[in-house]
Amino acid sequence: MTLADSNPLDGRREPPAPGRVDVTLITHVAAATGIGVGTIALIGWAADRPRLTTIGVGITDPVKILTAAGLLAAGIGLLALARERRLGAIARTLGRICGAFVLLLGGFSLAIRAMEHFGVDVAIAPSMRMSLNTALALTVLGASFMSPRSGTRQSGPGSRSWWCSQGAALAAVTIGYVAIIGHAYSADLLFGFSQDVNMAFPSAVSVFALGLAAFCRERDVALAAEVTSRMAGGNVLRWVVLAASVAIPAIGWLRLQAQDRDLVDYRLGAALFAATSVLLLAAGLWISARRLNRAEQSQVDAQAALRSLASTLEHRVLERTSELQTSEQRFRLLAETTPAVVFMADASFHFEFLNSTAEAFFGSREAALGLRWMDSVHPDDREVAARRLREAMAGADAFEFEVRLRRVDGEHRWMNVHGVPRRDSTGRLLGFIGAGLDTTDSHRDREALREALSNREEALVRERSLRRELDHRVRNNLAGLVGLVTFYESSMRGAPEAAAVASTIRAKILAMKEVHDIIAKAGGGSIDLLDLCTRLIRAMLPDQRRSHLEIRSTDEVRVGPQQAAALAIIVQELVTNSLKHGAMRHDEGRIALSWSRPPADHRAFILDWAESFPPGAPSADDRGRDGGLGLTLIEGFARTDLRGDCSFQAGPGRWRCSITARLSEPSTSMPPSPVTT
């Protein structure tokens, strides 16, 4: 699309440039006229029907046989040449054959007339004798058919032949038109040329129509290009010629009719004819001038619109140029300030632009731009880089790979290179633009992390081995202690007090063994407080007393190994004191063990130990529970390992221990390890 086709200011489509007048109808009418007149006349001569030879128009001037044959051939040739663009060489050959035949008939008749003019008597039938003007018309009409091939350029080698062809066609049109006017005005000289044979009216009409169609046959070249144009000049020319060729003869015919009827005399008729002709010519000139003025005004308006459009386009070009400059400045600012290596390369991956980071990396801009890409790549990475670049250039796709590039100081640095293709408006690959990010530190950190993880794994293996060995030895030692205490307890059956002490010691050792089992199985992870308390109580309380203790666990609490050991000692001391001084001494005594977590602090929990005594039991003060070693141990572990506090409440028929603790952070140092029994 060009600027003449559309207006970018409002997006509206401009009308196309004027074309040519369609002459298809003229061609078909002219061919039908020639073929019809020739055919009817030939039939009239063959059937001896004089009325058919005059086509019903006149009796004295029949269409001669040679004339009818020439008109028939001219009509056929005109139709053939009109189909030349579609049918090609066949139609052109047929048209030229018909044209040659018409030319031959006309030339033959002219030769006879010439011989008779010089006194040579030629014996020829009257029905074959052709008038001089008819012979001239057929000769020039046949010559017009000898035109070059249709479609020959106006400025090409065939343009001169087209001028000659259309000039011959205009000569035939002129002869036919003059004969028509002669018949209309009864002027014998115009249609007979002072000869004994005249051009019949049907012949004059046929010659006029065939000559006009032959003139307009190639409407894009020579004289016809001006007549068939739809521009102002072509329109004016057609209207003026049409008005002059029809209106002026009509006015003259009316004048003659008025003179013949004695309505006007000769002088008045001539004056009226002159006046009306001048008025008609003036009207035609006025219409022509009006059309030309409108065309010139349209041209002036178009030029003004073009100037305005040019100014607007120039303003837009300046704005677009400013926007492009701003965009380029932003790109350069972004490229120069980024810590990555920004590059722009052509389709063969030769560098066209590098930022300051690339200059610092490679040493200088000249060295970087003149550097071959593979020269700076580590030898071990060149195959991968070359393959990825070949794939990107072959498929014009984005690429990403990681290679080691040699810096100006000789050190190879890891670079993550990423690029995308650049294309023009047609989709053709112009090159690539991308960036390279230095990932050497990340590689080193990954190596350090990989080494640390490897060392940690080795440490974990050693720790698991040591833990299994320690667990094995602790279990053996605890089993030995239980055996010794059991042996001592059985040997002291005669001493009840010693046997009771041995039983208490054995219960504590069994509780220690349970705590050790729980911690060992947890493998350094968190321990469920419910499981810890359940196993401790099962190990320390006799079977007949276990039902006197109720565990009320409202919230799940999990503690670390260190706090689990401290809680185990606290529960052991509470159970021991209860067996010795508290509720477990009486059959009616009851203990309620519970814990809960306050809503405000999810890292804390409250452990509550509540004992109830039977009626008449001595108070806690009387049993010596205040200030004992066990209570001191409970307070110490609550404030150190549990990071909380402890309080005791004593009264008639009840005793209570309340411990507030804060959970330690969950341990993630060791995964659970298998325990060897």
C-alpha positions in Angstrom: 0.0 0.0 0.0 1.3 3.5 -0.9 0.5 6.9 0.4 -1.9 7.4 -2.6 -3.9 4.4 -1.5 -4.6 5.3 2.1 -4.6 8.2 4.5 -2.8 7.4 7.7 -4.4 10.3 9.5 -7.8 8.9 9.6 -7.3 5.3 8.3 -9.8 5.8 5.4 -9.2 4.2 2.0 -8.6 6.6 -0.8 -10.4 6.0 -4.2 -8.2 4.2 -6.7 -6.8 6.1 -9.7 -9.2 6.5 -12.7 -9.0 3.7 -15.2 -10.3 3.2 -18.8 -13.8 3.2 -20.3 -15.1 -0.3 -21.0 -15.4 -0.7 -24.8 -16.6 -4.3 -24.8 -20.1 -3.3 -25.8 -18.9 -1.1 -28.7 -16.8 -4.0 -30.0 -19.7 -6.5 -29.9 -22.2 -4.0 -31.4 -19.7 -3.1 -34.2 -18.9 -6.8 -35.0 -22.6 -7.7 -35.0 -23.3 -4.8 -37.3 -20.6 -5.8 -39.8 -21.5 -9.5 -39.7 -25.2 -8.8 -39.9 -25.1 -6.3 -42.8 -22.6 -8.5 -44.8 -24.6 -11.7 -44.2 -28.0 -10.2 -45.1 -26.6 -8.5 -48.2 -25.0 -11.7 -49.4 -28.2 -13.6 -48.8 -30.1 -10.9 -50.8 -27.8 -11.2 -53.8 -27.8 -15.0 -53.6 -31.7 -15.1 -53.4 -32.2 -12.2 -55.8 -34.0 -10.2 -53.1 -33.1 -6.5 -53.8 -34.7 -5.4 -50.6 -32.3 -7.5 -48.6 -29.3 -6.0 -50.5 -30.3 -2.6 -49.3 -31.1 -3.9 -45.7 -34.5 -2.3 -46.1 -33.0 1.2 -45.9 -32.9 2.3 -49.5 -33.6 1.0 -53.0 -31.1 2.8 -55.2 -27.9 2.1 -53.2 -27.6 -1.7 -52.5 -24.7 -3.2 -50.6 -22.4 -4.7 -53.2 -21.2 -8.3 -53.1 -17.5 -7.4 -52.5 -18.6 -4.8 -49.8 -20.8 -7.4 -48.0 -17.9 -9.9 -48.0 -15.5 -7.3 -46.7 -17.9 -6.2 -43.9 -18.5 -9.9 -42.9 -14.8 -10.6 -42.8 -14.2 -7.4 -40.8 -16.8 -8.3 -38.2 -15.3 -11.8 -37.8 -11.8 -10.4 -37.6 -12.8 -7.8 -35.0 -14.4 -10.5 -32.8 -11.3 -12.7 -33.1 -8.9 -9.8 -32.1 -11.2 -8.9 -29.2 -10.5 -12.4 -27.8 -6.8 -12.2 -28.4 -5.8 -11.8 -24.7 -7.9 -14.9 -23.8 -7.3 -17.2 -26.9 -3.8 -16.1 -27.7 -2.1 -16.8 -31.1 -5.1 -18.5 -32.7 -7.4 -15.4 -32.3 -4.6 -13.1 -33.5 -3.9 -15.2 -36.6 -7.6 -15.4 -37.5 -8.0 -11.6 -37.0 -5.0 -10.9 -39.3 -6.3 -13.2 -41.9 -9.6 -11.5 -42.0 -7.9 -8.1 -42.0 -5.7 -9.2 -45.0 -8.8 -10.3 -46.8 -10.6 -7.0 -46.2 -7.4 -5.2 -47.3 -7.2 -7.3 -50.4 -10.9 -6.5 -51.4 -10.4 -2.8 -50.8 -7.1 -2.7 -52.7 -8.7 -4.7 -55.6 -11.5 -2.2 -55.9 -9.1 0.7 -55.8 -7.0 -0.9 -58.5 -10.1 -1.2 -60.7 -11.0 2.5 -60.1 -7.5 3.5 -60.9 -7.5 1.6 -64.2 -10.8 3.1 -65.2 -9.5 6.6 -64.4 -6.7 6.1 -66.9 -9.1 4.9 -69.6 -8.7 1.1 -69.2 -12.0 -0.6 -69.6 -12.5 -3.4 -67.0 -15.3 -5.8 -67.4 -16.9 -6.3 -64.0 -20.5 -6.9 -63.0 -22.3 -4.0 -61.5 -23.1 -6.1 -58.4 -19.4 -6.5 -57.8 -18.5 -2.9 -58.4 -17.5 -1.1 -55.1 -17.6 2.7 -54.6 -14.4 4.6 -54.2 -15.0 5.7 -50.6 -16.1 2.2 -49.7 -12.9 0.8 -51.2 -10.8 3.3 -49.3 -12.7 2.6 -46.1 -12.2 -1.2 -46.4 -8.5 -0.7 -47.3 -7.7 1.4 -44.2 -9.9 -0.9 -42.0 -8.1 -4.0 -43.1 -4.8 -2.2 -42.5 -5.8 -1.3 -39.0 -6.2 -5.0 -38.3 -2.5 -5.5 -39.0 -1.6 -4.1 -35.5 1.0 -5.6 -33.2 0.1 -8.2 -30.5 -2.3 -7.0 -27.9 -0.6 -5.9 -24.6 2.4 -4.3 -26.4 3.8 -1.5 -24.2 3.1 2.1 -25.1 6.7 3.0 -25.0 7.9 -0.3 -26.4 8.8 -1.3 -30.0 5.1 -1.7 -31.0 3.9 1.8 -30.0 4.6 3.3 -33.5 2.6 0.4 -35.1 -0.3 1.1 -32.8 -0.3 4.8 -33.8 -0.5 3.7 -37.5 -3.2 1.1 -36.7 -5.4 3.6 -34.8 -4.8 6.3 -37.5 -6.1 3.9 -40.2 -9.1 3.1 -38.0 -9.8 6.8 -37.6 -9.7 7.2 -41.4 -12.3 4.5 -41.7 -14.5 6.2 -39.1 -14.2 9.5 -40.9 -15.2 8.0 -44.3 -18.2 6.2 -42.7 -19.3 9.4 -40.8 -19.0 11.6 -43.8 -21.1 9.1 -45.8 -23.7 9.0 -43.1 -23.9 12.8 -43.1 -24.1 12.8 -46.9 -27.1 10.4 -46.8 -28.8 12.5 -44.0 -28.3 15.7 -46.0 -28.8 14.1 -49.5 -25.4 15.3 -50.5 -24.2 12.9 -53.2 -20.7 14.0 -53.1 -20.2 12.9 -49.5 -21.2 9.3 -50.1 -20.4 8.9 -53.8 -17.2 10.9 -54.4 -18.7 11.9 -57.8 -18.6 8.3 -59.0 -21.3 6.2 -60.6 -21.4 3.9 -57.5 -22.2 5.3 -54.1 -21.6 4.0 -50.6 -24.8 2.6 -49.3 -26.1 3.8 -46.0 -25.8 0.4 -44.3 -22.2 0.2 -45.6 -21.5 3.7 -44.1 -22.9 2.7 -40.7 -21.0 -0.6 -40.7 -17.7 1.0 -41.7 -18.2 3.7 -39.0 -19.0 1.2 -36.3 -16.1 -1.2 -37.3 -13.6 1.6 -37.5 -14.6 2.9 -34.1 -14.3 -0.5 -32.5 -10.9 -1.1 -34.2 -9.7 2.3 -32.9 -10.7 1.4 -29.3 -9.5 -2.2 -29.4 -6.2 -1.5 -27.6 -7.4 1.3 -25.3 -4.2 1.7 -23.2 -1.9 2.9 -26.0 -1.5 5.6 -28.6 -4.5 7.8 -29.5 -7.1 5.5 -27.8 -5.4 6.1 -24.4 -6.6 9.7 -24.4 -10.1 9.0 -25.6 -10.9 6.0 -23.2 -9.4 7.6 -20.1 -11.7 8.2 -17.2 -9.8 11.3 -16.2 -11.2 14.8 -16.8 -9.5 15.2 -20.2 -10.9 11.9 -21.5 -14.4 12.7 -20.2 -14.4 16.2 -21.8 -13.1 14.8 -25.1 -15.7 12.1 -25.3 -18.6 14.4 -24.4 -17.5 17.2 -26.7 -16.9 14.9 -29.7 -20.2 13.1 -29.1 -22.1 16.4 -28.8 -20.5 17.9 -31.8 -20.9 14.8 -34.0 -24.6 14.4 -33.1 -26.0 17.7 -32.2 -24.5 19.9 -34.9 -25.5 17.6 -37.8 -29.0 17.3 -36.2 -29.3 21.1 -36.2 -28.1 21.3 -39.8 -30.7 18.6 -40.8 -33.4 20.6 -39.0 -32.4 23.7 -40.9 -32.6 21.9 -44.2 -36.0 20.5 -43.3 -37.2 24.0 -42.4 -35.8 25.5 -45.7 -37.4 22.7 -47.8 -40.8 23.5 -46.2 -40.3 27.2 -46.8 -40.4 27.9 -43.1 -37.2 29.9 -43.4 -35.1 31.2 -46.2 -31.5 30.4 -47.0 -30.0 33.3 -45.2 -32.1 32.9 -42.1 -31.4 29.2 -42.0 -27.6 29.8 -42.3 -27.8 32.4 -39.5 -29.8 30.1 -37.2 -27.4 27.2 -38.0 -24.4 29.4 -37.2 -26.0 30.7 -34.0 -27.1 27.4 -32.7 -23.7 25.8 -33.5 -21.9 28.6 -31.6 -24.2 28.2 -28.7 -23.8 24.5 -28.7 -20.0 24.8 -28.9 -20.0 27.4 -26.1 -22.1 25.1 -23.9 -19.7 22.3 -24.6 -16.7 24.5 -23.8 -18.5 25.7 -20.6 -19.1 22.1 -19.5 -15.5 21.3 -20.4 -14.1 24.3 -18.5 -16.3 23.5 -15.5 -15.0 19.9 -15.4 -11.4 21.1 -15.8 -11.9 23.6 -13.0 -13.2 20.9 -10.8 -10.4 18.7 -11.7 -7.8 21.4 -11.0 -9.5 22.3 -7.7 -9.4 18.6 -6.8 -5.7 18.6 -7.7 -5.1 21.7 -5.5 -7.0 20.2 -2.6 -5.1 16.9 -3.1 -1.8 18.8 -3.1 -2.8 20.7 0.1 -3.8 17.4 1.7 -0.5 15.9 0.6 1.4 18.8 2.1 -0.5 18.5 5.3 0.0 14.8 5.3 3.7 15.3 4.6 4.0 17.7 7.5 2.1 15.3 9.8 4.3 12.4 8.7 7.4 14.5 9.2 6.2 15.4 12.7 5.5 11.7 13.4 8.9 10.7 12.1 10.5 13.2 14.4 8.5 11.9 17.3 9.3 8.3 16.5 13.0 9.2 16.0 13.0 10.9 19.5 11.2 7.8 21.0 13.7 5.5 19.4 16.6 7.6 20.7 15.1 7.6 24.2 14.6 3.8 24.0 18.2 3.4 22.8 19.4 5.5 25.6 17.4 3.5 28.1 18.7 0.3 26.7 22.3 1.5 26.8 21.9 2.8 30.4 20.4 -0.5 31.4 23.1 -2.5 29.5 25.9 -0.4 31.0 24.7 -0.5 34.6 23.9 -4.2 34.8 26.5 -6.5 36.3 26.0 -9.1 33.6 27.8 -9.3 30.3 25.3 -7.9 27.7 26.0 -8.7 24.0 24.5 -8.2 20.6 25.7 -10.5 17.7 24.8 -11.0 14.1 23.4 -14.2 12.5 26.9 -15.7 12.4 27.4 -14.8 16.1 30.0 -12.1 15.6 29.8 -9.5 18.3 28.3 -6.1 17.3 27.8 -4.6 20.8 29.2 -5.3 24.3 28.6 -3.4 27.5 31.1 -2.0 29.9 31.0 -5.2 32.0 32.1 -7.2 28.9 34.9 -4.6 28.4 36.1 -5.1 31.9 35.8 -8.9 31.5 37.7 -9.1 28.2 40.0 -6.2 28.7 38.7 -3.6 26.2 35.9 -3.0 23.7 38.2 -3.5 20.7 39.6 -6.7 22.1 36.1 -8.0 22.9 34.6 -7.1 19.5 37.5 -8.5 17.7 37.5 -11.7 19.8 36.3 -14.9 18.3 33.7 -16.5 20.5 35.3 -19.8 20.9 38.8 -18.4 21.7 37.7 -17.5 25.2 35.8 -20.7 26.0 37.5 -23.3 28.2 38.6 -26.3 26.0 36.5 -28.7 28.0 33.3 -26.6 27.3 33.9 -25.8 23.6 32.0 -28.8 22.2 28.9 -28.0 24.3 28.9 -24.3 23.4 29.5 -24.9 19.7 26.7 -27.4 19.5 24.2 -25.2 21.3 25.1 -22.2 19.1 24.8 -24.2 15.9 21.3 -25.4 17.0 20.3 -21.8 17.8 21.6 -20.4 14.5 20.0 -23.2 12.5 16.6 -23.0 14.1 16.7 -19.3 15.1 15.7 -20.3 18.6 16.6 -19.0 22.1 19.5 -20.7 23.8 20.9 -21.1 27.2 24.0 -22.9 28.4 26.8 -22.6 31.1 30.4 -22.5 30.1 33.7 -21.3 31.5 35.1 -18.1 29.8 38.7 -16.8 30.1 38.8 -13.4 31.8 41.5 -10.8 30.9 43.6 -11.9 33.9 43.6 -15.5 32.6 41.2 -16.9 35.1 38.3 -19.0 33.8 35.0 -17.9 35.2 31.7 -19.8 35.0 29.1 -17.9 32.8 25.4 -18.7 32.4 24.8 -17.5 28.8 21.2 -16.8 27.7 20.2 -15.3 24.3 17.1 -14.8 22.1 16.9 -14.2 18.3 16.5 -10.7 16.7 14.2 -10.5 13.6 13.1 -7.9 11.2 9.5 -7.1 10.2 9.6 -10.0 7.6 10.8 -12.6 10.2 14.3 -12.8 8.8 17.0 -13.6 11.4 19.2 -10.6 12.1 21.2 -12.0 15.0 21.0 -12.6 18.7 20.9 -10.5 21.9 21.6 -11.9 25.3 23.5 -11.7 28.5 26.0 -13.8 30.5 25.9 -13.9 34.3 29.0 -14.8 36.3 28.1 -17.8 38.4 31.6 -18.7 39.6 30.7 -17.9 43.2 27.6 -20.0 43.0 29.7 -22.9 41.7 32.1 -22.5 44.6 29.3 -22.2 47.1 27.8 -25.4 45.7 31.1 -27.2 45.9 31.6 -26.0 49.5 28.0 -27.1 50.4 28.6 -30.4 48.7 31.8 -30.9 50.7 30.1 -29.8 53.9 27.2 -32.2 53.3 29.7 -35.0 52.7 31.5 -34.2 55.9 28.2 -34.0 57.8 27.2 -37.4 56.4 30.4 -38.8 57.7 29.9 -37.2 61.1 26.4 -38.6 61.2 27.7 -42.1 60.4 30.3 -41.8 63.2 27.7 -40.4 65.7 25.2 -43.2 64.9 28.0 -45.7 65.5 29.0 -44.1 68.8 25.3 -43.8 69.8 24.7 -47.5 69.2 27.9 -48.3 71.2 26.8 -46.0 74.1 23.3 -47.4 74.0 24.6 -50.9 74.1 26.9 -50.2 77.1 24.3 -48.2 79.0 21.8 -51.0 78.6 24.3 -53.6 79.8 25.2 -51.4 82.8 21.6 -50.8 83.7 20.8 -54.5 83.3 23.8 -55.3 85.6 22.6 -52.8 88.2 19.1 -54.2 88.1 20.5 -57.7 88.6 22.7 -56.6 91.6 19.9 -54.7 93.2 17.5 -57.6 92.7 20.1 -60.0 94.3 20.6 -57.6 97.2 16.8 -57.2 97.6 16.4 -61.0 97.8 19.3 -61.4 100.3 17.7 -58.7 102.6 14.3 -60.3 103.1 15.0 -60.5 106.8 15.6 -56.7 106.9 12.4 -55.0 105.7 13.9 -51.5 105.7 16.9 -52.5 103.6 14.6 -54.5 101.3 12.4 -51.4 100.8 15.4 -49.3 99.9 16.5 -51.9 97.4 13.1 -52.0 95.9 13.0 -48.2 95.5 16.5 -48.3 93.9 15.4 -51.0 91.5 12.3 -49.0 90.5 14.5 -46.0 89.8 16.9 -48.0 87.7 14.1 -49.5 85.7 12.6 -46.0 85.2 16.1 -44.8 84.0 16.2 -47.7 81.6 12.8 -46.8 80.2 13.9 -43.2 79.8 17.0 -44.3 78.1 15.0 -46.5 75.7 12.7 -43.7 74.8 15.5 -41.2 74.1 17.5 -43.8 72.2 14.6 -44.7 70.0 13.9 -41.0 69.3 17.4 -40.7 67.9 17.8 -37.1 68.9 14.3 -36.1 67.8 11.4 -35.0 69.9 9.7 -37.3 72.5 6.0 -37.5 73.3 5.4 -36.5 76.9 2.4 -38.9 77.2 4.5 -41.9 76.2 7.3 -40.8 78.6 5.1 -40.4 81.6 3.2 -43.6 80.9 6.3 -45.7 80.7 7.9 -44.1 83.8 4.8 -44.7 85.9 4.5 -48.3 84.7 8.1 -48.9 85.7 7.9 -47.2 89.2 4.5 -47.9 90.6 3.4 -51.3 91.8 0.6 -53.0 89.9 -1.9 -52.4 92.7 -1.2 -48.7 92.7 -1.2 -47.9 89.1 -4.9 -47.5 88.9 -4.7 -44.7 91.5 -2.9 -42.4 89.1 -4.8 -40.8 86.2 -3.1 -39.1 83.3 -5.3 -36.3 81.8 -3.6 -35.2 78.6 -5.5 -32.3 76.9 -2.8 -31.2 74.4 0.0 -33.1 72.6 3.4 -32.0 73.9 6.7 -33.1 72.4 10.0 -32.3 74.1 13.6 -32.6 73.2 16.0 -35.2 74.7 17.5 -32.9 77.4 14.1 -31.8 78.6 12.8 -35.4 78.4 15.6 -36.4 80.8 14.7 -33.5 83.2 11.0 -34.4 83.1 11.8 -38.0 83.8 13.8 -37.1 86.9 10.9 -34.8 88.0 8.3 -37.5 87.5 10.5 -40.0 89.3 10.9 -37.7 92.3 7.2 -37.0 92.4 6.3 -40.7 92.3 8.9 -41.5 95.0 7.7 -38.7 97.3 4.1 -39.8 96.7 5.0 -43.5 97.7 6.9 -42.3 100.7 4.8 -39.4 102.0 1.8 -38.9 99.9 -1.3 -40.3 98.2 0.3 -43.6 97.2 0.7 -44.6 100.9 -3.1 -44.9 101.2 -5.5 -47.2 99.4 -7.9 -44.3 99.0 -5.2 -41.8 97.7 -5.5 -40.5 94.2 -3.2 -38.6 91.8 -4.1 -36.6 88.7 -1.3 -35.8 86.2 -2.2 -33.4 83.4 -0.6 -30.8 81.2 -1.9 -28.1 78.8 -0.6 -25.4 76.5 -1.6 -21.8 77.0 -3.2 -20.2 73.8 -1.0 -17.1 74.0 2.4 -19.0 73.9 2.6 -22.1 71.7 6.2 -22.8 73.0 5.1 -23.2 76.6 3.2 -25.8 78.6 2.0 -26.3 82.2 2.5 -29.6 84.0 0.2 -30.2 87.0 0.6 -33.0 89.6 -2.4 -33.0 92.0 -2.7 -35.5 95.0 -5.7 -36.1 97.2 -5.6 -37.8 100.6 -8.2 -39.8 102.5 -10.0 -38.2 105.4 -7.9 -38.0 108.6 -4.6 -38.3 106.8 -1.7 -36.2 108.1 -0.9 -33.0 106.3 2.1 -32.5 104.1 3.9 -30.4 106.7 3.7 -33.3 109.1 5.1 -35.7 106.5 8.3 -33.6 106.0 7.8 -32.9 102.3 8.8 -29.2 102.4 12.4 -28.5 101.9 13.4 -32.1 101.1 16.1 -33.1 98.6 13.5 -34.4 96.0 11.6 -31.1 95.9 14.9 -29.2 95.6 15.8 -31.3 92.6 12.3 -30.7 91.0 12.7 -26.9 91.4 16.3 -26.9 90.0 15.4 -28.9 86.9 12.2 -26.8 86.3 14.2 -23.6 86.3 17.2 -24.8 84.4 16.4 -27.5 81.8 12.7 -26.6 81.5 13.4 -22.9 81.5 10.4 -22.3 83.7 9.3 -22.2 87.3 7.8 -24.5 89.9 5.3 -24.0 92.8 4.0 -26.3 95.6 0.7 -26.1 97.4 0.0 -28.1 100.5 -3.2 -28.4 102.6 -5.5 -30.8 104.5 -6.2 -33.7 102.2 -4.3 -32.4 99.2 -0.9 -31.6 97.8 -0.1 -30.0 94.4 3.0 -29.4 92.2 2.6 -27.0 89.3 5.5 -26.6 86.8 5.6 -24.0 84.0 8.0 -24.9 81.2 9.1 -23.6 77.8 9.9 -26.0 75.0 13.3 -25.9 73.4 13.6 -25.5 69.6 13.1 -28.8 67.8 16.4 -30.5 67.1 17.3 -31.2 63.5 20.9 -32.3 64.0 20.3 -36.0 63.8 17.8 -38.3 62.1 16.5 -41.2 64.1 19.1 -44.1 64.3 18.5 -47.8 65.0 19.0 -48.9 68.5 20.8 -52.1 69.3 19.3 -54.0 72.2 
